[in-house]
Amino acid sequence: MPNAYISGTGMFVPPRVVTNEQLSTEFGVETTHEWIVQRTGIEARRFAEVGVGTSDLAAEASRMALEAAGLAARELDMIVFATLSSDHCFPGSGVYLQQKLGLCDGPDAKFVPALDVRNQCSGFLYGLATASSMVKSGACRHVLLVGAEKHSAALDLSKRGRTVSSLFGDGAGAVVVSATEEDRGVRGWWLGADGRYADVLSQPLWDIRQRPFIPTDEHGVGQVAPEMLWAKMEGKLVFRHAVERMVGVLMTAFTEQGLTLADVDLFLFHQANLRINQYIAEQIGIPSDKLVSNIQKYGNTTAATIPLLMAEAERSGKLRRGMKVACVAFGSGFTWGSAIIDW
Ligand code: UT7
């Protein structure tokens, strides 16, 4: 059975920087830099322009990951796309990405499977579990795994939505998960979910139990009420569960792998709130030099946070061959996950 390792990483963030100050002055959000930075550590985020879709961001990150892996797109056997902000309701963004990578063009088109993962902030780790299992089983040699989000189009900028709109940003991270006979790669993954909290952090948008599933006016034009249209979150409840579940699933990984804190060289935490991550690090005694963060400049990019961290840490030299890496995430669902990787 081969091992599954990360053969290349890539990232893309839209060029437009939106500082906390600009969120207030240019986008009209009733907030302050102090409020956001104190509670979350976020100083800025990126917003993509109108006309740019989630799969466009993903395509950029994917090209970088493929180049880093030394692979052509046609060498891929599968695409796994994690996002909560897919380009359309359906089909999922995976097929748009396949098209944008040129896989459907010409006589040597490669119609690889494209799987969409909908596990929000845990989406990348759910995707990593899937991709590495496909590789370890021998079904695939190279799987492209992307986490990408375009949140900026779906933020309620009114006072009602400011708790959520202050947090999120656009971006994409991608990795190629490849087969190897070497003794390295994804050592294990641990996933969980608790559907009792499904509505605590959600964006319903429609109700399929109703006919039509979105109410319409007399002209047949859809009328979505604000409480359905925008993401809603019980922030304090999410915060509490995030701490509990992230610590729990990290400890499970450590126990099952027989690891102590000293064995891990780098921790890649989902970037939802710097205060959550600092609190967890303090609780379990992770030294600050082993924890990398980029939420300060990108905000919460949901499924993209961990692959963005990977791509940046690799390029800055903080993440190097031979290191033992622990990843952990928590988000809407509730869903959570961890993974241990020998880089
Ligand atoms: O990746 C997905 C997982 N998500 C998370 O992990 C998020 C977890 N939760 C959190 O990080 C925190 O709950 C938040 C940072 C989202 C919110 O912090 P909080 O301390 O829980 O604030 P709150 O929602 O209880 O709001 C406190 C006050 C309220 O005002 P009143 O009612 O006390 O007068 C809000 O209206 O802060 C107000 N507020 C704001 N003020 C300025 C809420 N958002 C803002 C804002 N700017 N952006």
Residues whose N, C-alpha, C, O or C-beta is under 5 A from the ligand:
A	BS01	UT7	E30 T31 T32 W35 R39 T40 C121 R162 T163 S166 G235 K236 V238 F239 A242 A272 N273 F330 G331
